[in-house]
Amino acid sequence: MYIGVTNNLERRVYEHKNNIVKGFTSKYNVHQLVYYEETNDIYAALQREKQLKTCPHENGEMEPQMEVGTH
């Protein structure tokens, strides 16, 4: 699972699917967008990203999330 913030979801998904940026998604072969949220407030996006990354699920794993987009 990957959680991140972007201002261009279409570009970011393309980058992940084509392993353009080396990192988590290319290392673990994560290429499917499962869920996203949109906001115009970058601070709200960063706060939500932090919340998702630190909030464990019942079984110790987080819900599948990928990108929180901003416009």
Distance bins in CASP14 RR format, pairs under 12 A and 6 or more apart:
PFRMAT RR
TARGET T0000
AUTHOR 0000-0000-0000
RMODE 2
METHOD distances of the structure
MODEL  1
1 24 0 0 0 0 1 0 0 0 0 0 0
1 25 0 0 0 0 0 1 0 0 0 0 0
1 28 0 0 0 0 1 0 0 0 0 0 0
1 30 1 0 0 1 0 0 0 0 0 0 0
1 32 0 0 0 0 0 1 0 0 0 0 0
1 33 0 0 0 0 0 1 0 0 0 0 0
1 34 0 0 0 0 1 0 0 0 0 0 0
1 35 0 0 0 0 0 1 0 0 0 0 0
1 52 0 0 0 0 1 0 0 0 0 0 0
1 53 0 0 0 0 1 0 0 0 0 0 0
1 57 0 0 0 0 0 1 0 0 0 0 0
1 60 0 0 0 0 0 1 0 0 0 0 0
1 61 1 0 0 1 0 0 0 0 0 0 0
1 62 1 0 0 1 0 0 0 0 0 0 0
1 63 0 0 0 0 1 0 0 0 0 0 0
1 64 1 0 1 0 0 0 0 0 0 0 0
1 65 1 0 0 1 0 0 0 0 0 0 0
1 66 1 0 0 1 0 0 0 0 0 0 0
1 67 0 0 0 0 0 1 0 0 0 0 0
2 12 0 0 0 0 0 1 0 0 0 0 0
2 13 0 0 0 0 0 1 0 0 0 0 0
2 15 0 0 0 0 0 1 0 0 0 0 0
2 16 1 0 0 1 0 0 0 0 0 0 0
2 17 0 0 0 0 0 1 0 0 0 0 0
2 21 0 0 0 0 0 1 0 0 0 0 0
2 23 0 0 0 0 1 0 0 0 0 0 0
2 24 1 0 1 0 0 0 0 0 0 0 0
2 25 1 0 1 0 0 0 0 0 0 0 0
2 26 0 0 0 0 0 1 0 0 0 0 0
2 27 0 0 0 0 0 1 0 0 0 0 0
2 28 0 0 0 0 1 0 0 0 0 0 0
2 29 0 0 0 0 0 1 0 0 0 0 0
2 30 1 0 1 0 0 0 0 0 0 0 0
2 31 0 0 0 0 1 0 0 0 0 0 0
2 32 0 0 0 0 0 1 0 0 0 0 0
2 33 0 0 0 0 1 0 0 0 0 0 0
2 34 0 0 0 0 1 0 0 0 0 0 0
2 35 0 0 0 0 0 1 0 0 0 0 0
2 36 0 0 0 0 0 1 0 0 0 0 0
2 49 0 0 0 0 0 1 0 0 0 0 0
2 52 0 0 0 0 0 1 0 0 0 0 0
2 53 0 0 0 0 0 1 0 0 0 0 0
2 62 0 0 0 0 0 1 0 0 0 0 0
2 64 0 0 0 0 1 0 0 0 0 0 0
2 65 0 0 0 0 1 0 0 0 0 0 0
2 66 1 0 1 0 0 0 0 0 0 0 0
2 67 0 0 0 0 1 0 0 0 0 0 0
2 68 0 0 0 0 0 1 0 0 0 0 0
3 24 0 0 0 0 1 0 0 0 0 0 0
3 25 0 0 0 0 0 1 0 0 0 0 0
3 30 0 0 0 0 0 1 0 0 0 0 0
3 33 0 0 0 0 0 1 0 0 0 0 0
3 34 0 0 0 0 0 1 0 0 0 0 0
3 35 0 0 0 0 1 0 0 0 0 0 0
3 36 0 0 0 0 0 1 0 0 0 0 0
3 37 0 0 0 0 0 1 0 0 0 0 0
3 45 0 0 0 0 0 1 0 0 0 0 0
3 46 0 0 0 0 0 1 0 0 0 0 0
3 48 0 0 0 0 1 0 0 0 0 0 0
3 49 1 0 1 0 0 0 0 0 0 0 0
3 50 0 0 0 0 1 0 0 0 0 0 0
3 51 0 0 0 0 1 0 0 0 0 0 0
3 52 1 0 1 0 0 0 0 0 0 0 0
3 53 1 0 1 0 0 0 0 0 0 0 0
3 54 0 0 0 0 0 1 0 0 0 0 0
3 55 0 0 0 0 0 1 0 0 0 0 0
3 62 1 0 0 1 0 0 0 0 0 0 0
3 63 0 0 0 0 1 0 0 0 0 0 0
3 64 0 0 0 0 1 0 0 0 0 0 0
3 65 1 0 1 0 0 0 0 0 0 0 0
3 66 1 0 0 1 0 0 0 0 0 0 0
3 67 1 0 0 1 0 0 0 0 0 0 0
3 68 1 0 0 1 0 0 0 0 0 0 0
3 69 0 0 0 0 0 1 0 0 0 0 0
4 12 0 0 0 0 1 0 0 0 0 0 0
4 13 0 0 0 0 0 1 0 0 0 0 0
4 16 0 0 0 0 0 1 0 0 0 0 0
4 21 0 0 0 0 0 1 0 0 0 0 0
4 24 0 0 0 0 1 0 0 0 0 0 0
4 25 0 0 0 0 0 1 0 0 0 0 0
4 30 0 0 0 0 0 1 0 0 0 0 0
4 33 0 0 0 0 0 1 0 0 0 0 0
4 35 0 0 0 0 0 1 0 0 0 0 0
4 36 0 0 0 0 1 0 0 0 0 0 0
4 37 0 0 0 0 0 1 0 0 0 0 0
4 45 0 0 0 0 1 0 0 0 0 0 0
4 46 0 0 0 0 1 0 0 0 0 0 0
4 48 0 0 0 0 1 0 0 0 0 0 0
4 49 1 0 1 0 0 0 0 0 0 0 0
4 50 0 0 0 0 0 1 0 0 0 0 0
4 52 0 0 0 0 1 0 0 0 0 0 0
4 53 0 0 0 0 1 0 0 0 0 0 0
4 65 0 0 0 0 1 0 0 0 0 0 0
4 66 1 0 0 1 0 0 0 0 0 0 0
4 67 1 0 1 0 0 0 0 0 0 0 0
4 68 1 0 0 1 0 0 0 0 0 0 0
4 69 0 0 0 0 1 0 0 0 0 0 0
4 70 0 0 0 0 0 1 0 0 0 0 0
5 12 0 0 0 0 1 0 0 0 0 0 0
5 36 0 0 0 0 0 1 0 0 0 0 0
5 37 0 0 0 0 0 1 0 0 0 0 0
5 38 0 0 0 0 0 1 0 0 0 0 0
5 39 0 0 0 0 1 0 0 0 0 0 0
5 41 0 0 0 0 0 1 0 0 0 0 0
5 42 1 0 0 1 0 0 0 0 0 0 0
5 43 0 0 0 0 0 1 0 0 0 0 0
5 44 0 0 0 0 0 1 0 0 0 0 0
5 45 1 0 1 0 0 0 0 0 0 0 0
5 46 1 0 0 1 0 0 0 0 0 0 0
5 47 0 0 0 0 0 1 0 0 0 0 0
5 48 0 0 0 0 1 0 0 0 0 0 0
5 49 1 0 1 0 0 0 0 0 0 0 0
5 50 0 0 0 0 1 0 0 0 0 0 0
5 52 0 0 0 0 0 1 0 0 0 0 0
5 53 0 0 0 0 0 1 0 0 0 0 0
5 65 0 0 0 0 0 1 0 0 0 0 0
5 66 0 0 0 0 0 1 0 0 0 0 0
5 67 1 0 0 1 0 0 0 0 0 0 0
5 68 1 0 1 0 0 0 0 0 0 0 0
5 69 1 0 0 1 0 0 0 0 0 0 0
5 70 1 0 0 1 0 0 0 0 0 0 0
6 12 1 0 1 0 0 0 0 0 0 0 0
6 13 0 0 0 0 1 0 0 0 0 0 0
6 14 0 0 0 0 0 1 0 0 0 0 0
6 15 0 0 0 0 1 0 0 0 0 0 0
6 16 0 0 0 0 1 0 0 0 0 0 0
6 21 0 0 0 0 0 1 0 0 0 0 0
6 33 0 0 0 0 0 1 0 0 0 0 0
6 36 0 0 0 0 1 0 0 0 0 0 0
6 37 0 0 0 0 0 1 0 0 0 0 0
6 38 0 0 0 0 0 1 0 0 0 0 0
6 39 0 0 0 0 0 1 0 0 0 0 0
6 42 0 0 0 0 0 1 0 0 0 0 0
6 45 0 0 0 0 1 0 0 0 0 0 0
6 46 0 0 0 0 0 1 0 0 0 0 0
6 49 0 0 0 0 0 1 0 0 0 0 0
6 66 0 0 0 0 1 0 0 0 0 0 0
6 67 1 0 1 0 0 0 0 0 0 0 0
6 68 1 0 0 1 0 0 0 0 0 0 0
6 69 1 0 1 0 0 0 0 0 0 0 0
6 70 1 0 0 1 0 0 0 0 0 0 0
6 71 0 0 0 0 0 1 0 0 0 0 0
7 38 0 0 0 0 0 1 0 0 0 0 0
7 39 0 0 0 0 0 1 0 0 0 0 0
7 40 0 0 0 0 0 1 0 0 0 0 0
7 41 0 0 0 0 0 1 0 0 0 0 0
7 42 1 0 0 1 0 0 0 0 0 0 0
7 45 0 0 0 0 1 0 0 0 0 0 0
7 46 0 0 0 0 0 1 0 0 0 0 0
7 67 0 0 0 0 0 1 0 0 0 0 0
7 68 0 0 0 0 0 1 0 0 0 0 0
7 69 1 0 0 1 0 0 0 0 0 0 0
7 70 1 0 1 0 0 0 0 0 0 0 0
7 71 1 0 0 1 0 0 0 0 0 0 0
8 14 0 0 0 0 1 0 0 0 0 0 0
8 15 0 0 0 0 1 0 0 0 0 0 0
8 38 0 0 0 0 0 1 0 0 0 0 0
8 67 0 0 0 0 1 0 0 0 0 0 0
8 69 0 0 0 0 1 0 0 0 0 0 0
8 70 0 0 0 0 1 0 0 0 0 0 0
8 71 0 0 0 0 1 0 0 0 0 0 0
9 15 0 0 0 0 0 1 0 0 0 0 0
9 16 0 0 0 0 0 1 0 0 0 0 0
9 33 0 0 0 0 1 0 0 0 0 0 0
9 35 0 0 0 0 0 1 0 0 0 0 0
9 36 1 0 0 1 0 0 0 0 0 0 0
9 37 0 0 0 0 0 1 0 0 0 0 0
9 38 0 0 0 0 1 0 0 0 0 0 0
9 39 0 0 0 0 0 1 0 0 0 0 0
9 45 0 0 0 0 0 1 0 0 0 0 0
9 66 0 0 0 0 1 0 0 0 0 0 0
9 67 1 0 1 0 0 0 0 0 0 0 0
9 68 0 0 0 0 1 0 0 0 0 0 0
9 69 1 0 1 0 0 0 0 0 0 0 0
9 70 0 0 0 0 1 0 0 0 0 0 0
9 71 0 0 0 0 1 0 0 0 0 0 0
10 16 0 0 0 0 0 1 0 0 0 0 0
10 17 0 0 0 0 0 1 0 0 0 0 0
10 33 0 0 0 0 0 1 0 0 0 0 0
10 36 0 0 0 0 0 1 0 0 0 0 0
10 67 0 0 0 0 0 1 0 0 0 0 0
10 69 0 0 0 0 0 1 0 0 0 0 0
10 71 0 0 0 0 0 1 0 0 0 0 0
11 17 0 0 0 0 0 1 0 0 0 0 0
11 18 0 0 0 0 0 1 0 0 0 0 0
11 20 0 0 0 0 1 0 0 0 0 0 0
11 21 0 0 0 0 0 1 0 0 0 0 0
11 67 0 0 0 0 0 1 0 0 0 0 0
11 69 0 0 0 0 0 1 0 0 0 0 0
12 18 0 0 0 0 0 1 0 0 0 0 0
12 20 0 0 0 0 1 0 0 0 0 0 0
12 21 0 0 0 0 1 0 0 0 0 0 0
12 25 0 0 0 0 1 0 0 0 0 0 0
12 31 0 0 0 0 0 1 0 0 0 0 0
12 33 0 0 0 0 1 0 0 0 0 0 0
12 36 0 0 0 0 1 0 0 0 0 0 0
12 66 0 0 0 0 1 0 0 0 0 0 0
12 67 1 0 1 0 0 0 0 0 0 0 0
12 68 0 0 0 0 0 1 0 0 0 0 0
12 69 0 0 0 0 1 0 0 0 0 0 0
12 70 0 0 0 0 0 1 0 0 0 0 0
13 20 0 0 0 0 0 1 0 0 0 0 0
13 21 0 0 0 0 0 1 0 0 0 0 0
13 25 0 0 0 0 1 0 0 0 0 0 0
13 30 0 0 0 0 0 1 0 0 0 0 0
13 31 0 0 0 0 1 0 0 0 0 0 0
13 32 0 0 0 0 1 0 0 0 0 0 0
13 33 1 0 1 0 0 0 0 0 0 0 0
13 34 0 0 0 0 0 1 0 0 0 0 0
13 36 0 0 0 0 1 0 0 0 0 0 0
13 66 0 0 0 0 1 0 0 0 0 0 0
13 67 1 0 0 1 0 0 0 0 0 0 0
13 69 0 0 0 0 0 1 0 0 0 0 0
14 20 1 0 0 1 0 0 0 0 0 0 0
14 21 0 0 0 0 0 1 0 0 0 0 0
14 25 0 0 0 0 0 1 0 0 0 0 0
14 31 0 0 0 0 0 1 0 0 0 0 0
14 33 0 0 0 0 0 1 0 0 0 0 0
14 67 0 0 0 0 0 1 0 0 0 0 0
15 21 1 0 1 0 0 0 0 0 0 0 0
15 22 0 0 0 0 0 1 0 0 0 0 0
15 23 0 0 0 0 0 1 0 0 0 0 0
15 25 0 0 0 0 1 0 0 0 0 0 0
15 26 0 0 0 0 1 0 0 0 0 0 0
15 31 0 0 0 0 0 1 0 0 0 0 0
15 33 0 0 0 0 0 1 0 0 0 0 0
15 67 0 0 0 0 0 1 0 0 0 0 0
16 22 0 0 0 0 0 1 0 0 0 0 0
16 23 0 0 0 0 1 0 0 0 0 0 0
16 24 0 0 0 0 1 0 0 0 0 0 0
16 25 1 0 1 0 0 0 0 0 0 0 0
16 26 1 0 0 1 0 0 0 0 0 0 0
16 27 0 0 0 0 0 1 0 0 0 0 0
16 28 0 0 0 0 0 1 0 0 0 0 0
16 29 0 0 0 0 0 1 0 0 0 0 0
16 30 1 0 0 1 0 0 0 0 0 0 0
16 31 1 0 0 1 0 0 0 0 0 0 0
16 32 0 0 0 0 1 0 0 0 0 0 0
16 33 0 0 0 0 1 0 0 0 0 0 0
16 34 0 0 0 0 0 1 0 0 0 0 0
16 66 0 0 0 0 1 0 0 0 0 0 0
16 67 0 0 0 0 1 0 0 0 0 0 0
17 25 0 0 0 0 1 0 0 0 0 0 0
17 26 0 0 0 0 0 1 0 0 0 0 0
17 29 0 0 0 0 0 1 0 0 0 0 0
17 30 0 0 0 0 1 0 0 0 0 0 0
17 31 1 0 1 0 0 0 0 0 0 0 0
17 32 0 0 0 0 1 0 0 0 0 0 0
17 33 0 0 0 0 1 0 0 0 0 0 0
17 66 0 0 0 0 0 1 0 0 0 0 0
18 25 0 0 0 0 0 1 0 0 0 0 0
18 26 0 0 0 0 1 0 0 0 0 0 0
18 31 0 0 0 0 1 0 0 0 0 0 0
19 25 1 0 0 1 0 0 0 0 0 0 0
19 26 1 0 1 0 0 0 0 0 0 0 0
19 27 0 0 0 0 1 0 0 0 0 0 0
19 28 0 0 0 0 0 1 0 0 0 0 0
19 29 0 0 0 0 1 0 0 0 0 0 0
19 30 0 0 0 0 0 1 0 0 0 0 0
19 31 0 0 0 0 1 0 0 0 0 0 0
20 26 0 0 0 0 1 0 0 0 0 0 0
20 31 0 0 0 0 0 1 0 0 0 0 0
21 27 0 0 0 0 0 1 0 0 0 0 0
22 28 0 0 0 0 0 1 0 0 0 0 0
23 29 0 0 0 0 0 1 0 0 0 0 0
23 30 0 0 0 0 1 0 0 0 0 0 0
24 30 1 0 0 1 0 0 0 0 0 0 0
24 31 0 0 0 0 0 1 0 0 0 0 0
24 53 0 0 0 0 0 1 0 0 0 0 0
24 66 0 0 0 0 0 1 0 0 0 0 0
25 31 1 0 0 1 0 0 0 0 0 0 0
25 32 0 0 0 0 0 1 0 0 0 0 0
25 33 0 0 0 0 0 1 0 0 0 0 0
25 66 0 0 0 0 1 0 0 0 0 0 0
25 67 0 0 0 0 0 1 0 0 0 0 0
30 64 0 0 0 0 1 0 0 0 0 0 0
30 65 0 0 0 0 0 1 0 0 0 0 0
30 66 0 0 0 0 1 0 0 0 0 0 0
30 67 0 0 0 0 0 1 0 0 0 0 0
31 66 0 0 0 0 0 1 0 0 0 0 0
32 64 0 0 0 0 1 0 0 0 0 0 0
32 66 0 0 0 0 1 0 0 0 0 0 0
32 67 0 0 0 0 0 1 0 0 0 0 0
33 64 0 0 0 0 1 0 0 0 0 0 0
33 65 0 0 0 0 1 0 0 0 0 0 0
33 66 1 0 1 0 0 0 0 0 0 0 0
33 67 1 0 0 1 0 0 0 0 0 0 0
33 68 0 0 0 0 0 1 0 0 0 0 0
33 69 0 0 0 0 0 1 0 0 0 0 0
34 62 0 0 0 0 0 1 0 0 0 0 0
34 63 0 0 0 0 1 0 0 0 0 0 0
34 64 1 0 1 0 0 0 0 0 0 0 0
34 65 1 0 0 1 0 0 0 0 0 0 0
34 66 1 0 1 0 0 0 0 0 0 0 0
34 67 0 0 0 0 1 0 0 0 0 0 0
35 48 0 0 0 0 0 1 0 0 0 0 0
35 52 0 0 0 0 1 0 0 0 0 0 0
35 62 0 0 0 0 0 1 0 0 0 0 0
35 63 1 0 0 1 0 0 0 0 0 0 0
35 64 1 0 0 1 0 0 0 0 0 0 0
35 65 1 0 1 0 0 0 0 0 0 0 0
35 66 1 0 0 1 0 0 0 0 0 0 0
35 67 0 0 0 0 1 0 0 0 0 0 0
35 68 0 0 0 0 1 0 0 0 0 0 0
35 69 0 0 0 0 0 1 0 0 0 0 0
36 45 0 0 0 0 0 1 0 0 0 0 0
36 48 0 0 0 0 0 1 0 0 0 0 0
36 49 0 0 0 0 0 1 0 0 0 0 0
36 52 0 0 0 0 0 1 0 0 0 0 0
36 64 0 0 0 0 0 1 0 0 0 0 0
36 65 1 0 0 1 0 0 0 0 0 0 0
36 66 1 0 0 1 0 0 0 0 0 0 0
36 67 1 0 1 0 0 0 0 0 0 0 0
36 68 1 0 0 1 0 0 0 0 0 0 0
36 69 1 0 0 1 0 0 0 0 0 0 0
36 70 0 0 0 0 0 1 0 0 0 0 0
37 44 0 0 0 0 1 0 0 0 0 0 0
37 45 1 0 0 1 0 0 0 0 0 0 0
37 47 0 0 0 0 0 1 0 0 0 0 0
37 48 1 0 0 1 0 0 0 0 0 0 0
37 49 0 0 0 0 1 0 0 0 0 0 0
37 51 0 0 0 0 0 1 0 0 0 0 0
37 52 0 0 0 0 1 0 0 0 0 0 0
37 63 0 0 0 0 0 1 0 0 0 0 0
37 65 0 0 0 0 1 0 0 0 0 0 0
37 66 0 0 0 0 1 0 0 0 0 0 0
37 67 0 0 0 0 1 0 0 0 0 0 0
37 68 1 0 1 0 0 0 0 0 0 0 0
37 69 1 0 0 1 0 0 0 0 0 0 0
37 70 0 0 0 0 1 0 0 0 0 0 0
37 71 0 0 0 0 0 1 0 0 0 0 0
38 44 0 0 0 0 0 1 0 0 0 0 0
38 45 0 0 0 0 1 0 0 0 0 0 0
38 48 0 0 0 0 0 1 0 0 0 0 0
38 67 0 0 0 0 1 0 0 0 0 0 0
38 68 1 0 0 1 0 0 0 0 0 0 0
38 69 1 0 1 0 0 0 0 0 0 0 0
38 70 1 0 0 1 0 0 0 0 0 0 0
38 71 1 0 0 1 0 0 0 0 0 0 0
39 45 1 0 1 0 0 0 0 0 0 0 0
39 46 0 0 0 0 1 0 0 0 0 0 0
39 47 0 0 0 0 1 0 0 0 0 0 0
39 48 1 0 0 1 0 0 0 0 0 0 0
39 49 0 0 0 0 0 1 0 0 0 0 0
39 67 0 0 0 0 0 1 0 0 0 0 0
39 68 1 0 0 1 0 0 0 0 0 0 0
39 69 1 0 0 1 0 0 0 0 0 0 0
39 70 1 0 1 0 0 0 0 0 0 0 0
39 71 1 0 0 1 0 0 0 0 0 0 0
40 68 0 0 0 0 0 1 0 0 0 0 0
40 69 0 0 0 0 1 0 0 0 0 0 0
40 70 1 0 0 1 0 0 0 0 0 0 0
40 71 1 0 1 0 0 0 0 0 0 0 0
41 47 0 0 0 0 1 0 0 0 0 0 0
41 48 0 0 0 0 1 0 0 0 0 0 0
41 68 0 0 0 0 0 1 0 0 0 0 0
41 69 0 0 0 0 0 1 0 0 0 0 0
41 70 1 0 0 1 0 0 0 0 0 0 0
41 71 0 0 0 0 1 0 0 0 0 0 0
42 48 0 0 0 0 0 1 0 0 0 0 0
42 49 0 0 0 0 0 1 0 0 0 0 0
42 68 0 0 0 0 1 0 0 0 0 0 0
42 69 0 0 0 0 1 0 0 0 0 0 0
42 70 1 0 1 0 0 0 0 0 0 0 0
42 71 0 0 0 0 1 0 0 0 0 0 0
43 49 0 0 0 0 0 1 0 0 0 0 0
43 50 0 0 0 0 0 1 0 0 0 0 0
43 68 0 0 0 0 0 1 0 0 0 0 0
43 70 0 0 0 0 1 0 0 0 0 0 0
44 50 0 0 0 0 0 1 0 0 0 0 0
44 51 0 0 0 0 0 1 0 0 0 0 0
44 68 0 0 0 0 1 0 0 0 0 0 0
44 69 0 0 0 0 0 1 0 0 0 0 0
44 70 0 0 0 0 1 0 0 0 0 0 0
45 51 0 0 0 0 0 1 0 0 0 0 0
45 52 0 0 0 0 0 1 0 0 0 0 0
45 67 0 0 0 0 1 0 0 0 0 0 0
45 68 1 0 1 0 0 0 0 0 0 0 0
45 69 1 0 0 1 0 0 0 0 0 0 0
45 70 1 0 1 0 0 0 0 0 0 0 0
45 71 0 0 0 0 0 1 0 0 0 0 0
46 52 0 0 0 0 0 1 0 0 0 0 0
46 53 0 0 0 0 0 1 0 0 0 0 0
46 68 0 0 0 0 1 0 0 0 0 0 0
46 69 0 0 0 0 0 1 0 0 0 0 0
46 70 0 0 0 0 1 0 0 0 0 0 0
47 53 0 0 0 0 0 1 0 0 0 0 0
47 54 0 0 0 0 0 1 0 0 0 0 0
47 55 0 0 0 0 0 1 0 0 0 0 0
47 68 0 0 0 0 1 0 0 0 0 0 0
47 70 0 0 0 0 0 1 0 0 0 0 0
48 54 0 0 0 0 0 1 0 0 0 0 0
48 55 0 0 0 0 0 1 0 0 0 0 0
48 65 0 0 0 0 1 0 0 0 0 0 0
48 67 0 0 0 0 0 1 0 0 0 0 0
48 68 1 0 1 0 0 0 0 0 0 0 0
48 69 0 0 0 0 1 0 0 0 0 0 0
48 70 0 0 0 0 0 1 0 0 0 0 0
49 55 0 0 0 0 0 1 0 0 0 0 0
49 62 0 0 0 0 0 1 0 0 0 0 0
49 65 0 0 0 0 1 0 0 0 0 0 0
49 66 0 0 0 0 0 1 0 0 0 0 0
49 67 0 0 0 0 1 0 0 0 0 0 0
49 68 1 0 1 0 0 0 0 0 0 0 0
49 69 0 0 0 0 1 0 0 0 0 0 0
49 70 0 0 0 0 0 1 0 0 0 0 0
50 68 0 0 0 0 0 1 0 0 0 0 0
51 62 0 0 0 0 0 1 0 0 0 0 0
51 63 0 0 0 0 0 1 0 0 0 0 0
51 65 0 0 0 0 0 1 0 0 0 0 0
51 68 0 0 0 0 1 0 0 0 0 0 0
52 61 0 0 0 0 0 1 0 0 0 0 0
52 62 1 0 0 1 0 0 0 0 0 0 0
52 63 1 0 0 1 0 0 0 0 0 0 0
52 64 0 0 0 0 0 1 0 0 0 0 0
52 65 1 0 1 0 0 0 0 0 0 0 0
52 66 0 0 0 0 1 0 0 0 0 0 0
52 67 0 0 0 0 0 1 0 0 0 0 0
52 68 1 0 0 1 0 0 0 0 0 0 0
53 62 1 0 0 1 0 0 0 0 0 0 0
53 63 0 0 0 0 0 1 0 0 0 0 0
53 65 0 0 0 0 1 0 0 0 0 0 0
53 68 0 0 0 0 0 1 0 0 0 0 0
54 62 0 0 0 0 1 0 0 0 0 0 0
55 61 0 0 0 0 0 1 0 0 0 0 0
55 62 1 0 0 1 0 0 0 0 0 0 0
55 63 0 0 0 0 1 0 0 0 0 0 0
55 65 0 0 0 0 0 1 0 0 0 0 0
56 62 1 0 0 1 0 0 0 0 0 0 0
56 63 0 0 0 0 1 0 0 0 0 0 0
57 63 1 0 1 0 0 0 0 0 0 0 0
57 64 0 0 0 0 1 0 0 0 0 0 0
57 65 0 0 0 0 0 1 0 0 0 0 0
END
